[in-house]
Amino acid sequence: MAKSATIVVKLLSTADTGYFYVAKRNPRKVTEKLTKRKYDPIARKHVEFKETKIK
C-alpha cells in the first residue's frame, strides 16, 4: 500500500491560550507552514493559528 499524501498538523493559537485545532495538509503541494485565522474560544476572538508538530 502507498503512504498517505497528507500529514496531520496542530494549529496552535498565537494568543498563548494553549487552544489548538488539528488540520491536514499535503506537504508535496504546500511546502510552507500552515497559518489560519480562526476562533479561539478561550480568548473569545479570532486570532492567527500557526502550525506546530503534534507530540
mmCIF file of the N, C-alpha and C atoms, coordinates in Angstrom:
data_MODEL
# 
_entry.id   MODEL 
# 
loop_
_atom_site.group_PDB 
_atom_site.id 
_atom_site.type_symbol 
_atom_site.label_atom_id 
_atom_site.label_alt_id 
_atom_site.label_comp_id 
_atom_site.label_asym_id 
_atom_site.label_entity_id 
_atom_site.label_seq_id 
_atom_site.pdbx_PDB_ins_code 
_atom_site.Cartn_x 
_atom_site.Cartn_y 
_atom_site.Cartn_z 
_atom_site.occupancy 
_atom_site.B_iso_or_equiv 
_atom_site.pdbx_formal_charge 
_atom_site.auth_seq_id 
_atom_site.auth_comp_id 
_atom_site.auth_asym_id 
_atom_site.auth_atom_id 
_atom_site.pdbx_PDB_model_num 
ATOM 1   N N  . MET A 1 1  ? 0.827   -1.201 0.000  1.00 0.00 ? 1  MET A N  1 
ATOM 2   C CA . MET A 1 1  ? 0.000   0.000  0.000  1.00 0.00 ? 1  MET A CA 1 
ATOM 3   C C  . MET A 1 1  ? 0.859   1.248  0.000  1.00 0.00 ? 1  MET A C  1 
ATOM 4   N N  . ALA A 1 2  ? 0.357   2.269  -0.650 1.00 0.00 ? 2  ALA A N  1 
ATOM 5   C CA . ALA A 1 2  ? 1.081   3.531  -0.712 1.00 0.00 ? 2  ALA A CA 1 
ATOM 6   C C  . ALA A 1 2  ? 0.849   4.340  0.554  1.00 0.00 ? 2  ALA A C  1 
ATOM 7   N N  . LYS A 1 3  ? 1.811   5.206  0.866  1.00 0.00 ? 3  LYS A N  1 
ATOM 8   C CA . LYS A 1 3  ? 1.660   6.110  2.008  1.00 0.00 ? 3  LYS A CA 1 
ATOM 9   C C  . LYS A 1 3  ? 0.657   7.197  1.681  1.00 0.00 ? 3  LYS A C  1 
ATOM 10  N N  . SER A 1 4  ? 0.017   7.713  2.706  1.00 0.00 ? 4  SER A N  1 
ATOM 11  C CA . SER A 1 4  ? -0.923  8.816  2.530  1.00 0.00 ? 4  SER A CA 1 
ATOM 12  C C  . SER A 1 4  ? -0.160  10.085 2.188  1.00 0.00 ? 4  SER A C  1 
ATOM 13  N N  . ALA A 1 5  ? -0.742  10.897 1.314  1.00 0.00 ? 5  ALA A N  1 
ATOM 14  C CA . ALA A 1 5  ? -0.084  12.137 0.893  1.00 0.00 ? 5  ALA A CA 1 
ATOM 15  C C  . ALA A 1 5  ? -0.265  13.245 1.921  1.00 0.00 ? 5  ALA A C  1 
ATOM 16  N N  . THR A 1 6  ? -1.234  13.103 2.826  1.00 0.00 ? 6  THR A N  1 
ATOM 17  C CA . THR A 1 6  ? -1.488  14.164 3.795  1.00 0.00 ? 6  THR A CA 1 
ATOM 18  C C  . THR A 1 6  ? -0.877  13.824 5.146  1.00 0.00 ? 6  THR A C  1 
ATOM 19  N N  . ILE A 1 7  ? -0.476  14.871 5.870  1.00 0.00 ? 7  ILE A N  1 
ATOM 20  C CA . ILE A 1 7  ? 0.005   14.715 7.238  1.00 0.00 ? 7  ILE A CA 1 
ATOM 21  C C  . ILE A 1 7  ? -0.900  15.527 8.160  1.00 0.00 ? 7  ILE A C  1 
ATOM 22  N N  . VAL A 1 8  ? -0.956  15.122 9.404  1.00 0.00 ? 8  VAL A N  1 
ATOM 23  C CA . VAL A 1 8  ? -1.783  15.808 10.393 1.00 0.00 ? 8  VAL A CA 1 
ATOM 24  C C  . VAL A 1 8  ? -0.889  16.767 11.168 1.00 0.00 ? 8  VAL A C  1 
ATOM 25  N N  . VAL A 1 9  ? -1.324  18.028 11.281 1.00 0.00 ? 9  VAL A N  1 
ATOM 26  C CA . VAL A 1 9  ? -0.561  19.053 11.992 1.00 0.00 ? 9  VAL A CA 1 
ATOM 27  C C  . VAL A 1 9  ? -1.443  19.712 13.038 1.00 0.00 ? 9  VAL A C  1 
ATOM 28  N N  . LYS A 1 10 ? -0.809  20.289 14.037 1.00 0.00 ? 10 LYS A N  1 
ATOM 29  C CA . LYS A 1 10 ? -1.525  21.003 15.093 1.00 0.00 ? 10 LYS A CA 1 
ATOM 30  C C  . LYS A 1 10 ? -1.406  22.491 14.835 1.00 0.00 ? 10 LYS A C  1 
ATOM 31  N N  . LEU A 1 11 ? -2.544  23.196 14.848 1.00 0.00 ? 11 LEU A N  1 
ATOM 32  C CA . LEU A 1 11 ? -2.559  24.647 14.691 1.00 0.00 ? 11 LEU A CA 1 
ATOM 33  C C  . LEU A 1 11 ? -2.730  25.256 16.074 1.00 0.00 ? 11 LEU A C  1 
ATOM 34  N N  . LEU A 1 12 ? -1.674  25.882 16.588 1.00 0.00 ? 12 LEU A N  1 
ATOM 35  C CA . LEU A 1 12 ? -1.654  26.431 17.938 1.00 0.00 ? 12 LEU A CA 1 
ATOM 36  C C  . LEU A 1 12 ? -1.945  27.931 17.909 1.00 0.00 ? 12 LEU A C  1 
ATOM 37  N N  . SER A 1 13 ? -2.753  28.378 18.855 1.00 0.00 ? 13 SER A N  1 
ATOM 38  C CA . SER A 1 13 ? -3.158  29.781 18.923 1.00 0.00 ? 13 SER A CA 1 
ATOM 39  C C  . SER A 1 13 ? -1.972  30.687 19.253 1.00 0.00 ? 13 SER A C  1 
ATOM 40  N N  . THR A 1 14 ? -1.928  31.844 18.610 1.00 0.00 ? 14 THR A N  1 
ATOM 41  C CA . THR A 1 14 ? -0.871  32.816 18.896 1.00 0.00 ? 14 THR A CA 1 
ATOM 42  C C  . THR A 1 14 ? -1.242  33.705 20.076 1.00 0.00 ? 14 THR A C  1 
ATOM 43  N N  . ALA A 1 15 ? -2.453  33.515 20.640 1.00 0.00 ? 15 ALA A N  1 
ATOM 44  C CA . ALA A 1 15 ? -2.881  34.295 21.803 1.00 0.00 ? 15 ALA A CA 1 
ATOM 45  C C  . ALA A 1 15 ? -2.360  33.677 23.099 1.00 0.00 ? 15 ALA A C  1 
ATOM 46  N N  . ASP A 1 16 ? -1.546  32.630 23.012 1.00 0.00 ? 16 ASP A N  1 
ATOM 47  C CA . ASP A 1 16 ? -0.930  31.941 24.162 1.00 0.00 ? 16 ASP A CA 1 
ATOM 48  C C  . ASP A 1 16 ? -1.964  31.408 25.154 1.00 0.00 ? 16 ASP A C  1 
ATOM 49  N N  . THR A 1 17 ? -3.095  30.909 24.629 1.00 0.00 ? 17 THR A N  1 
ATOM 50  C CA . THR A 1 17 ? -4.102  30.306 25.489 1.00 0.00 ? 17 THR A CA 1 
ATOM 51  C C  . THR A 1 17 ? -3.935  28.798 25.578 1.00 0.00 ? 17 THR A C  1 
ATOM 52  N N  . GLY A 1 18 ? -3.149  28.221 24.671 1.00 0.00 ? 18 GLY A N  1 
ATOM 53  C CA . GLY A 1 18 ? -2.970  26.778 24.650 1.00 0.00 ? 18 GLY A CA 1 
ATOM 54  C C  . GLY A 1 18 ? -4.012  26.061 23.811 1.00 0.00 ? 18 GLY A C  1 
ATOM 55  N N  . TYR A 1 19 ? -4.976  26.796 23.262 1.00 0.00 ? 19 TYR A N  1 
ATOM 56  C CA . TYR A 1 19 ? -6.029  26.195 22.444 1.00 0.00 ? 19 TYR A CA 1 
ATOM 57  C C  . TYR A 1 19 ? -5.451  25.859 21.077 1.00 0.00 ? 19 TYR A C  1 
ATOM 58  N N  . PHE A 1 20 ? -5.883  24.714 20.514 1.00 0.00 ? 20 PHE A N  1 
ATOM 59  C CA . PHE A 1 20 ? -5.375  24.308 19.206 1.00 0.00 ? 20 PHE A CA 1 
ATOM 60  C C  . PHE A 1 20 ? -6.450  23.611 18.387 1.00 0.00 ? 20 PHE A C  1 
ATOM 61  N N  . TYR A 1 21 ? -6.248  23.637 17.082 1.00 0.00 ? 21 TYR A N  1 
ATOM 62  C CA . TYR A 1 21 ? -7.042  22.883 16.124 1.00 0.00 ? 21 TYR A CA 1 
ATOM 63  C C  . TYR A 1 21 ? -6.125  21.842 15.504 1.00 0.00 ? 21 TYR A C  1 
ATOM 64  N N  . VAL A 1 22 ? -6.709  20.789 14.931 1.00 0.00 ? 22 VAL A N  1 
ATOM 65  C CA . VAL A 1 22 ? -5.946  19.781 14.198 1.00 0.00 ? 22 VAL A CA 1 
ATOM 66  C C  . VAL A 1 22 ? -6.380  19.862 12.739 1.00 0.00 ? 22 VAL A C  1 
ATOM 67  N N  . ALA A 1 23 ? -5.402  19.919 11.829 1.00 0.00 ? 23 ALA A N  1 
ATOM 68  C CA . ALA A 1 23 ? -5.701  20.048 10.401 1.00 0.00 ? 23 ALA A CA 1 
ATOM 69  C C  . ALA A 1 23 ? -4.810  19.107 9.608  1.00 0.00 ? 23 ALA A C  1 
ATOM 70  N N  . LYS A 1 24 ? -5.210  18.837 8.377  1.00 0.00 ? 24 LYS A N  1 
ATOM 71  C CA . LYS A 1 24 ? -4.406  18.029 7.469  1.00 0.00 ? 24 LYS A CA 1 
ATOM 72  C C  . LYS A 1 24 ? -3.835  18.931 6.396  1.00 0.00 ? 24 LYS A C  1 
ATOM 73  N N  . ARG A 1 25 ? -2.644  18.566 5.911  1.00 0.00 ? 25 ARG A N  1 
ATOM 74  C CA . ARG A 1 25 ? -2.084  19.293 4.778  1.00 0.00 ? 25 ARG A CA 1 
ATOM 75  C C  . ARG A 1 25 ? -1.219  18.364 3.955  1.00 0.00 ? 25 ARG A C  1 
ATOM 76  N N  . ASN A 1 26 ? -1.076  18.676 2.697  1.00 0.00 ? 26 ASN A N  1 
ATOM 77  C CA . ASN A 1 26 ? -0.265  17.890 1.777  1.00 0.00 ? 26 ASN A CA 1 
ATOM 78  C C  . ASN A 1 26 ? 1.112   18.549 1.675  1.00 0.00 ? 26 ASN A C  1 
ATOM 79  N N  . PRO A 1 27 ? 2.164   17.921 2.232  1.00 0.00 ? 27 PRO A N  1 
ATOM 80  C CA . PRO A 1 27 ? 3.488   18.559 2.213  1.00 0.00 ? 27 PRO A CA 1 
ATOM 81  C C  . PRO A 1 27 ? 4.109   18.640 0.816  1.00 0.00 ? 27 PRO A C  1 
ATOM 82  N N  . ARG A 1 28 ? 3.593   17.881 -0.140 1.00 0.00 ? 28 ARG A N  1 
ATOM 83  C CA . ARG A 1 28 ? 4.121   17.969 -1.508 1.00 0.00 ? 28 ARG A CA 1 
ATOM 84  C C  . ARG A 1 28 ? 3.639   19.225 -2.214 1.00 0.00 ? 28 ARG A C  1 
ATOM 85  N N  . LYS A 1 29 ? 2.409   19.647 -1.927 1.00 0.00 ? 29 LYS A N  1 
ATOM 86  C CA . LYS A 1 29 ? 1.851   20.838 -2.575 1.00 0.00 ? 29 LYS A CA 1 
ATOM 87  C C  . LYS A 1 29 ? 2.085   22.092 -1.756 1.00 0.00 ? 29 LYS A C  1 
ATOM 88  N N  . VAL A 1 30 ? 1.892   22.019 -0.434 1.00 0.00 ? 30 VAL A N  1 
ATOM 89  C CA . VAL A 1 30 ? 2.032   23.174 0.454  1.00 0.00 ? 30 VAL A CA 1 
ATOM 90  C C  . VAL A 1 30 ? 3.327   22.991 1.244  1.00 0.00 ? 30 VAL A C  1 
ATOM 91  N N  . THR A 1 31 ? 4.393   23.648 0.808  1.00 0.00 ? 31 THR A N  1 
ATOM 92  C CA . THR A 1 31 ? 5.698   23.444 1.435  1.00 0.00 ? 31 THR A CA 1 
ATOM 93  C C  . THR A 1 31 ? 5.918   24.347 2.647  1.00 0.00 ? 31 THR A C  1 
ATOM 94  N N  . GLU A 1 32 ? 5.261   25.517 2.681  1.00 0.00 ? 32 GLU A N  1 
ATOM 95  C CA . GLU A 1 32 ? 5.443   26.419 3.822  1.00 0.00 ? 32 GLU A CA 1 
ATOM 96  C C  . GLU A 1 32 ? 4.515   26.003 4.964  1.00 0.00 ? 32 GLU A C  1 
ATOM 97  N N  . LYS A 1 33 ? 4.796   26.530 6.158  1.00 0.00 ? 33 LYS A N  1 
ATOM 98  C CA . LYS A 1 33 ? 3.990   26.195 7.323  1.00 0.00 ? 33 LYS A CA 1 
ATOM 99  C C  . LYS A 1 33 ? 2.599   26.807 7.194  1.00 0.00 ? 33 LYS A C  1 
ATOM 100 N N  . LEU A 1 34 ? 1.628   26.085 7.716  1.00 0.00 ? 34 LEU A N  1 
ATOM 101 C CA . LEU A 1 34 ? 0.228   26.474 7.593  1.00 0.00 ? 34 LEU A CA 1 
ATOM 102 C C  . LEU A 1 34 ? -0.133  27.519 8.647  1.00 0.00 ? 34 LEU A C  1 
ATOM 103 N N  . THR A 1 35 ? -0.826  28.566 8.247  1.00 0.00 ? 35 THR A N  1 
ATOM 104 C CA . THR A 1 35 ? -1.365  29.552 9.184  1.00 0.00 ? 35 THR A CA 1 
ATOM 105 C C  . THR A 1 35 ? -2.805  29.824 8.788  1.00 0.00 ? 35 THR A C  1 
ATOM 106 N N  . LYS A 1 36 ? -3.682  29.893 9.781  1.00 0.00 ? 36 LYS A N  1 
ATOM 107 C CA . LYS A 1 36 ? -5.090  30.181 9.537  1.00 0.00 ? 36 LYS A CA 1 
ATOM 108 C C  . LYS A 1 36 ? -5.590  31.135 10.606 1.00 0.00 ? 36 LYS A C  1 
ATOM 109 N N  . ARG A 1 37 ? -6.557  31.943 10.249 1.00 0.00 ? 37 ARG A N  1 
ATOM 110 C CA . ARG A 1 37 ? -7.193  32.844 11.200 1.00 0.00 ? 37 ARG A CA 1 
ATOM 111 C C  . ARG A 1 37 ? -8.505  32.197 11.615 1.00 0.00 ? 37 ARG A C  1 
ATOM 112 N N  . LYS A 1 38 ? -8.563  31.743 12.870 1.00 0.00 ? 38 LYS A N  1 
ATOM 113 C CA . LYS A 1 38 ? -9.725  31.018 13.361 1.00 0.00 ? 38 LYS A CA 1 
ATOM 114 C C  . LYS A 1 38 ? -10.130 31.541 14.735 1.00 0.00 ? 38 LYS A C  1 
ATOM 115 N N  . TYR A 1 39 ? -11.240 31.023 15.231 1.00 0.00 ? 39 TYR A N  1 
ATOM 116 C CA . TYR A 1 39 ? -11.790 31.488 16.504 1.00 0.00 ? 39 TYR A CA 1 
ATOM 117 C C  . TYR A 1 39 ? -11.136 30.769 17.674 1.00 0.00 ? 39 TYR A C  1 
ATOM 118 N N  . ASP A 1 40 ? -10.702 31.524 18.667 1.00 0.00 ? 40 ASP A N  1 
ATOM 119 C CA . ASP A 1 40 ? -10.158 30.974 19.915 1.00 0.00 ? 40 ASP A CA 1 
ATOM 120 C C  . ASP A 1 40 ? -11.199 31.210 21.010 1.00 0.00 ? 40 ASP A C  1 
ATOM 121 N N  . PRO A 1 41 ? -11.883 30.148 21.489 1.00 0.00 ? 41 PRO A N  1 
ATOM 122 C CA . PRO A 1 41 ? -12.943 30.336 22.480 1.00 0.00 ? 41 PRO A CA 1 
ATOM 123 C C  . PRO A 1 41 ? -12.441 30.781 23.845 1.00 0.00 ? 41 PRO A C  1 
ATOM 124 N N  . ILE A 1 42 ? -11.195 30.530 24.167 1.00 0.00 ? 42 ILE A N  1 
ATOM 125 C CA . ILE A 1 42 ? -10.651 30.967 25.455 1.00 0.00 ? 42 ILE A CA 1 
ATOM 126 C C  . ILE A 1 42 ? -10.410 32.485 25.429 1.00 0.00 ? 42 ILE A C  1 
ATOM 127 N N  . ALA A 1 43 ? -9.833  32.977 24.322 1.00 0.00 ? 43 ALA A N  1 
ATOM 128 C CA . ALA A 1 43 ? -9.616  34.418 24.165 1.00 0.00 ? 43 ALA A CA 1 
ATOM 129 C C  . ALA A 1 43 ? -10.890 35.116 23.688 1.00 0.00 ? 43 ALA A C  1 
ATOM 130 N N  . ARG A 1 44 ? -11.853 34.379 23.222 1.00 0.00 ? 44 ARG A N  1 
ATOM 131 C CA . ARG A 1 44 ? -13.145 34.855 22.719 1.00 0.00 ? 44 ARG A CA 1 
ATOM 132 C C  . ARG A 1 44 ? -12.997 35.856 21.574 1.00 0.00 ? 44 ARG A C  1 
ATOM 133 N N  . LYS A 1 45 ? -12.103 35.542 20.636 1.00 0.00 ? 45 LYS A N  1 
ATOM 134 C CA . LYS A 1 45 ? -11.945 36.347 19.433 1.00 0.00 ? 45 LYS A CA 1 
ATOM 135 C C  . LYS A 1 45 ? -11.204 35.541 18.370 1.00 0.00 ? 45 LYS A C  1 
ATOM 136 N N  . HIS A 1 46 ? -11.194 36.035 17.153 1.00 0.00 ? 46 HIS A N  1 
ATOM 137 C CA . HIS A 1 46 ? -10.468 35.393 16.075 1.00 0.00 ? 46 HIS A CA 1 
ATOM 138 C C  . HIS A 1 46 ? -8.992  35.792 16.171 1.00 0.00 ? 46 HIS A C  1 
ATOM 139 N N  . VAL A 1 47 ? -8.118  34.808 16.134 1.00 0.00 ? 47 VAL A N  1 
ATOM 140 C CA . VAL A 1 47 ? -6.672  35.051 16.178 1.00 0.00 ? 47 VAL A CA 1 
ATOM 141 C C  . VAL A 1 47 ? -5.995  34.165 15.139 1.00 0.00 ? 47 VAL A C  1 
ATOM 142 N N  . GLU A 1 48 ? -4.724  34.413 14.914 1.00 0.00 ? 48 GLU A N  1 
ATOM 143 C CA . GLU A 1 48 ? -3.919  33.627 13.989 1.00 0.00 ? 48 GLU A CA 1 
ATOM 144 C C  . GLU A 1 48 ? -3.496  32.321 14.665 1.00 0.00 ? 48 GLU A C  1 
ATOM 145 N N  . PHE A 1 49 ? -3.622  31.226 13.954 1.00 0.00 ? 49 PHE A N  1 
ATOM 146 C CA . PHE A 1 49 ? -3.170  29.921 14.433 1.00 0.00 ? 49 PHE A CA 1 
ATOM 147 C C  . PHE A 1 49 ? -2.031  29.474 13.541 1.00 0.00 ? 49 PHE A C  1 
ATOM 148 N N  . LYS A 1 50 ? -0.906  29.062 14.138 1.00 0.00 ? 50 LYS A N  1 
ATOM 149 C CA . LYS A 1 50 ? 0.273   28.654 13.370 1.00 0.00 ? 50 LYS A CA 1 
ATOM 150 C C  . LYS A 1 50 ? 0.557   27.174 13.589 1.00 0.00 ? 50 LYS A C  1 
ATOM 151 N N  . GLU A 1 51 ? 1.126   26.581 12.571 1.00 0.00 ? 51 GLU A N  1 
ATOM 152 C CA . GLU A 1 51 ? 1.400   25.149 12.578 1.00 0.00 ? 51 GLU A CA 1 
ATOM 153 C C  . GLU A 1 51 ? 2.532   24.790 13.541 1.00 0.00 ? 51 GLU A C  1 
ATOM 154 N N  . THR A 1 52 ? 2.316   23.732 14.336 1.00 0.00 ? 52 THR A N  1 
ATOM 155 C CA . THR A 1 52 ? 3.353   23.135 15.175 1.00 0.00 ? 52 THR A CA 1 
ATOM 156 C C  . THR A 1 52 ? 3.257   21.627 15.013 1.00 0.00 ? 52 THR A C  1 
ATOM 157 N N  . LYS A 1 53 ? 4.250   20.939 15.531 1.00 0.00 ? 53 LYS A N  1 
ATOM 158 C CA . LYS A 1 53 ? 4.237   19.482 15.454 1.00 0.00 ? 53 LYS A CA 1 
ATOM 159 C C  . LYS A 1 53 ? 3.341   18.878 16.524 1.00 0.00 ? 53 LYS A C  1 
ATOM 160 N N  . ILE A 1 54 ? 2.735   17.767 16.208 1.00 0.00 ? 54 ILE A N  1 
ATOM 161 C CA . ILE A 1 54 ? 1.958   17.012 17.183 1.00 0.00 ? 54 ILE A CA 1 
ATOM 162 C C  . ILE A 1 54 ? 2.941   16.126 17.944 1.00 0.00 ? 54 ILE A C  1 
ATOM 163 N N  . LYS A 1 55 ? 2.911   16.203 19.263 1.00 0.00 ? 55 LYS A N  1 
ATOM 164 C CA . LYS A 1 55 ? 3.852   15.404 20.056 1.00 0.00 ? 55 LYS A CA 1 
ATOM 165 C C  . LYS A 1 55 ? 3.267   14.058 20.374 1.00 0.00 ? 55 LYS A C  1 
# 
